[in-house]
Amino acid sequence: MNNIRQMTKKDIPQVYEIERKSFPYPFGEVLIGSLYFGAPELCFVLEQNGKMIGFLLGGYTPIPRQAHILSFAILESFRGEGLGKELLIHFLSQLKSLEFSSVKLEVSIDNQKAIELYESLRFKIESKIRKYYQDNSDAYLMVRREE
C-alpha cells in the first residue's frame, strides 16, 4: 500500500539516506533540513507498507508563483513501477491548489528516464546549463507552466 504524505522534521534523516543512495553528489542532511524548513508545504515522502521509499523536496523561486523541484528520488529497487510519477503528480496537484503557475527543475542531460518522465507530465526543456554538477556535467532546465 502506497502512501504519499507531507514530510515532517523527523523524516530528514531518512530522506538524506535515500538522497545519499540516489545521487553521486548528494545534498547533506543539514541542507535537506534547510530546504524542508524553507517550504515544508512543498516537501513530500512516499511510503510503501510504512517504509519510506522516495521523496520530493520542493521550494520557492524568486519568480512569483513558481516552485522549484530541488531534489526528487525513489529508492533504486522501487524504480520503474510508476511510483515517481505518482509522487510527481501528487506534488503537481498540490501546486495547483496553492495556485502556482509554473514549476522548474534541473536534470542531468544523461538521465533519459527522468527526462521522459518529466516530458510525460508537460515539462519542457528550456535551456542547457553547462557544468551544473560537481563533475562539470551538464543539466537541462525544465519548466512546466499551467495552462
C-alpha positions in Angstrom: 0.0 0.0 0.0 1.5 3.3 -1.1 1.1 6.5 0.9 2.2 10.0 0.0 2.3 12.4 2.8 3.7 15.8 3.7 7.3 15.4 5.0 8.0 16.1 8.7 11.1 17.2 10.6 11.5 13.5 11.7 11.8 12.4 8.1 15.0 14.4 7.4 17.5 11.5 8.3 15.6 9.0 6.1 15.3 11.5 3.2 19.0 12.0 3.5 19.7 8.3 3.3 17.6 8.0 0.1 19.3 11.1 -1.3 22.8 9.6 -0.5 21.9 6.3 -2.2 20.4 8.0 -5.3 22.9 10.7 -6.4 26.7 10.8 -6.9 26.8 14.3 -5.2 24.0 14.2 -2.6 22.7 17.1 -0.6 23.8 16.9 3.0 21.4 16.3 5.9 21.7 19.9 7.1 20.9 21.2 3.6 17.9 18.9 3.3 16.7 20.2 6.7 17.1 23.8 5.5 15.2 23.1 2.3 12.4 21.4 4.3 12.1 24.3 6.8 12.1 26.8 3.8 8.9 25.2 2.3 7.5 22.3 4.3 4.2 22.5 2.4 6.2 21.6 -0.8 8.0 18.6 0.6 6.6 15.0 0.4 7.6 11.5 1.1 6.4 8.3 -0.4 5.9 5.2 1.8 5.2 1.6 0.9 3.9 -0.6 3.7 5.1 2.0 6.2 8.7 2.2 4.8 9.9 5.4 3.2 11.0 4.7 -0.4 11.0 8.1 -2.0 10.7 11.9 -1.5 10.3 15.2 -3.3 11.8 18.4 -1.9 10.2 21.5 -3.4 10.9 25.1 -2.8 10.2 28.6 -4.0 12.0 30.7 -6.6 12.3 34.5 -6.9 9.7 34.4 -9.6 6.2 34.8 -8.0 4.1 31.7 -8.1 6.9 29.5 -9.4 8.0 26.4 -7.5 11.3 24.6 -7.8 11.8 20.8 -7.5 15.1 20.8 -5.6 15.5 17.0 -5.2 13.4 14.0 -6.1 14.3 10.3 -5.7 12.9 6.9 -5.4 15.0 4.0 -4.0 16.6 2.1 -6.9 14.8 -1.2 -6.0 11.4 0.5 -6.4 12.1 2.4 -9.7 10.3 1.5 -12.9 7.0 0.9 -11.1 5.5 4.3 -11.8 6.0 5.5 -8.2 8.0 8.5 -9.1 5.2 9.6 -11.5 2.7 9.1 -8.7 4.7 11.3 -6.3 5.2 13.9 -9.0 1.5 14.0 -9.9 0.7 14.4 -6.2 3.2 17.3 -6.0 1.8 19.0 -9.1 -1.8 18.8 -7.7 -0.6 20.4 -4.5 1.0 23.2 -6.6 -2.3 23.7 -8.4 -4.2 24.0 -5.1 -1.7 26.6 -3.9 -2.1 28.5 -7.2 1.4 28.2 -8.5 1.6 29.0 -12.2 4.9 27.1 -13.0 7.5 24.7 -11.6 11.1 24.3 -12.7 13.8 21.6 -12.1 17.2 20.7 -13.2 18.0 17.2 -14.6 21.2 15.7 -15.9 21.2 15.6 -19.7 22.3 11.9 -19.3 19.2 10.9 -17.3 16.9 9.9 -20.1 14.4 8.1 -18.0 13.8 11.2 -15.8 13.6 13.5 -18.8 11.0 11.2 -20.3 9.0 11.2 -17.1 9.1 15.0 -16.9 8.1 15.4 -20.5 5.2 13.0 -20.0 3.9 15.5 -17.4 4.3 18.5 -19.7 7.7 19.7 -18.6 9.6 21.3 -21.4 13.4 21.7 -21.8 14.0 25.5 -21.6 17.8 25.5 -21.7 21.0 23.6 -21.1 23.1 24.6 -18.0 26.7 23.9 -18.7 28.8 22.4 -15.9 25.9 22.3 -13.5 27.1 19.4 -11.5 30.2 19.0 -9.4 31.8 16.7 -12.0 31.2 19.5 -14.6 28.5 17.6 -16.4 25.6 19.5 -17.9 21.9 19.7 -16.9 18.7 20.8 -18.6 16.5 23.4 -17.1 12.9 22.0 -17.5 9.8 24.1 -16.8 6.1 23.2 -16.6 3.6 26.0 -16.9 -0.1 25.8 -16.0 -2.4 26.4 -18.9 
